Amino acid sequence: LFISLEMTGDQISQRMLTQDTSINQASIMTASYTDEQLLEMMRAVAKAKEIPLSIWQASGATIARIESKIRSEITRRKIKLVVIDYLGLIKGDARQPTYERVSGISGEIARISKQLNIAILVLCQLSRASEGEQPKLHHLRDSGAIEQDADIVMLLHRDARDSTEASLFLEKVRQGSVGKVPLAFERGKFRDVSDASFDYKSDF
């Protein structure tokens, strides 16, 4: 289950199409593509249908509403993974300071994961202090509770916006070792450079 608090389902679908074809988003929006590119899109759509993925557009959702949706999807489809994009957009008590609000939400996500025995991958922004340098745990935005609650913290990094080289830093692994994984960044996708294939099973 992919929970998007920022992008619409149409925007996510368009991004998936542009990543798997030679078509850019502008061409899709204006329907200015060739017959060959249309066939590419049809093949990409057929491939996407094989992925057991459900996208829930949840702008302004609270953690209680997210938990209800997760429970429903576990019952209906027996989902194994939830991705939340992203932590800072989950609605909380506006009267609370940001630190307290994010800390409370982070703790609730950890509780839901343990209680329902399901993996939850939560995207999180980094503070502006991380720009131009290798990201660290203290760069996690808004709350130190994120580091405390998470079983694993992975930080993506590229030296420059136009760089095709990237790294995935495993900065916290509760039951394992920290380390670094070299990645390549191509057409909006991160992939393991040791893997010659380029499909959804090996891409981030």
C-alpha positions in Angstrom: 0.0 0.0 0.0 1.5 3.3 -1.1 0.0 6.2 0.9 0.6 9.5 -0.9 -0.1 12.7 1.1 1.5 14.9 -1.5 1.0 13.6 -5.1 -2.2 12.5 -6.7 -2.7 9.0 -8.1 -2.6 10.4 -11.7 0.7 12.2 -11.0 2.3 9.0 -9.6 1.0 6.9 -12.6 2.5 9.5 -15.0 5.8 9.4 -13.2 5.9 5.6 -13.4 5.2 5.7 -17.2 8.0 8.3 -17.8 10.5 6.1 -15.9 9.7 3.0 -17.9 9.5 4.6 -21.3 11.3 7.2 -23.5 8.4 9.6 -23.1 8.6 12.7 -20.9 5.7 14.0 -18.8 5.0 17.0 -21.1 4.4 14.6 -24.0 1.9 12.6 -22.0 0.1 15.8 -20.8 -0.2 17.1 -24.4 -0.7 13.7 -26.1 2.2 14.5 -28.4 3.8 11.1 -28.7 4.4 8.7 -31.6 2.8 5.4 -32.3 5.9 3.7 -31.1 5.9 5.6 -27.9 2.2 4.7 -27.4 3.2 1.0 -27.7 5.9 1.7 -25.1 3.3 3.1 -22.7 1.0 0.1 -23.3 3.8 -2.3 -22.4 4.6 -0.2 -19.3 1.0 -0.2 -18.2 0.8 -4.0 -18.6 4.0 -4.4 -16.5 2.6 -2.1 -13.8 -0.5 -4.2 -13.5 1.6 -7.1 -12.5 2.9 -5.2 -9.4 0.7 -5.9 -6.3 0.5 -2.2 -5.6 -2.4 0.0 -4.4 -2.1 3.8 -4.3 -4.1 5.7 -1.7 -4.2 9.5 -2.2 -4.6 10.8 1.4 -3.9 14.5 1.5 -4.5 15.8 5.0 -4.9 12.3 6.6 -4.4 11.9 10.3 -2.5 9.0 11.8 -5.8 7.5 13.0 -7.2 7.5 9.5 -4.0 6.0 8.1 -4.2 3.2 10.7 -7.8 2.5 9.8 -6.8 2.2 6.1 -3.9 -0.1 6.8 -6.1 -2.4 8.9 -8.7 -2.5 6.2 -6.1 -3.4 3.5 -4.6 -6.1 5.7 -8.0 -7.7 6.0 -8.9 -7.2 2.3 -5.6 -7.9 0.6 -3.2 -9.2 3.3 -0.7 -6.5 2.4 2.9 -6.9 3.7 4.4 -3.4 3.2 3.1 0.2 3.6 5.0 3.2 2.2 4.0 6.6 3.5 5.0 9.7 1.5 5.8 11.6 3.7 5.9 11.9 7.5 5.8 15.7 7.7 2.5 15.9 5.8 0.6 13.6 8.3 -2.0 15.9 9.9 -1.7 16.3 13.7 -2.8 18.7 16.4 -2.0 22.1 15.1 -1.9 23.5 18.7 1.2 21.3 19.4 4.7 22.5 18.6 6.1 20.8 15.5 8.6 18.7 17.5 5.9 17.3 19.7 3.5 16.7 16.9 6.0 14.8 14.7 7.3 12.9 17.7 3.8 11.7 18.5 3.1 10.6 14.9 6.5 8.8 14.7 5.7 6.9 17.9 2.2 5.9 16.6 3.7 4.6 13.3 6.1 2.4 15.3 3.2 1.1 17.4 1.1 0.3 14.3 4.0 -1.6 12.7 4.6 -3.7 15.8 1.0 -4.3 16.7 0.0 -5.3 13.2 3.3 -7.1 12.4 3.7 -5.2 9.1 6.7 -3.3 7.6 6.1 0.4 7.2 8.5 2.5 5.1 8.2 6.2 5.9 9.7 8.9 3.8 11.1 11.9 5.6 12.6 15.2 4.6 16.1 16.2 5.8 16.9 19.6 7.3 18.5 22.3 5.0 21.7 21.8 7.0 22.3 18.6 5.1 22.6 20.3 1.7 26.0 19.8 0.1 27.2 17.2 2.5 26.7 13.6 3.4 23.4 13.3 5.4 23.5 12.1 9.0 20.9 11.0 11.5 20.8 14.5 13.1 19.6 15.9 9.8 16.2 14.2 10.1 13.8 17.0 10.0 11.5 18.1 12.9 12.2 15.4 15.5 14.9 13.3 17.1 12.1 10.7 17.9 12.2 9.5 14.3 15.7 8.1 14.8 14.7 6.5 18.1 11.5 4.9 16.8 12.8 3.5 13.5 14.3 0.1 13.3 16.2 1.1 10.1 17.2 4.5 8.9 18.3 4.8 5.2 19.6 8.1 3.8 19.8 8.7 0.1 22.5 11.1 -1.2 23.7 12.6 -4.5 26.6 15.1 -4.6 24.8 17.2 -7.2 21.3 17.3 -8.7 22.6 16.2 -12.2 24.7 13.4 -10.8 24.0 9.8 -11.9 26.0 8.5 -9.0 24.3 8.1 -5.6 24.7 6.4 -2.3 22.3 4.8 0.2 23.7 5.2 3.7 22.4 2.7 6.3 22.8 4.9 9.3 20.8 2.8 11.8 20.1 -0.9 11.7 18.6 -2.1 15.0 19.5 -5.8 14.3 22.4 -5.5 11.9 25.3 -3.4 10.6 25.5 0.1 9.3 27.1 0.7 5.9 26.9 2.2 2.5 25.4 0.9 -0.8 26.6 2.5 -4.1 23.7 3.3 -6.4 23.0 4.8 -9.8 20.3 7.4 -10.5 18.7 7.1 -14.0 15.4 8.6 -15.2 14.2 9.2 -11.7 15.1 5.8 -10.4 17.8 4.6 -8.0 19.2 1.2 -8.7 21.9 -1.1 -7.2 24.9 -0.7 -9.5 25.8 -4.4 -9.0 22.5 -5.4 -10.5 22.4 -5.3 -14.3 18.7 -5.7 -14.5 16.4 -2.7 -14.2 13.0 -3.8 -13.1 10.7 -3.0 -10.2 12.1 -5.8 -8.1 15.6 -4.3 -7.9 14.8 -0.5 -8.2 14.0 2.0 -5.5 
